Amino acid sequence: MTIQGIHRYVNVYPAAIKAVSSGRAIVKPYVTHIFLLGRILEGFETHIRRIGNSMKIQMAV
């Protein structure tokens, strides 16, 4: 498995986290699946194979 990050969106994450935390950004309708960290491979497989019409998969820690 290769994990690759991006450097394109400088300083975007703090603003995004604040918007979601405050309720200004509604993201719940877009999260189709939530997997615990121990089931991360199942989460990736669900996304890759589009199981259950997956759109956005969240990993919970």
Summary of the structure (lengths in Angstrom):
residues: 61
radius of gyration: 13.5
end to end distance: 19.3
largest distance: 34.6
contacts: 107
relative contact order: 0.18
helix: 49%
strand: 18%
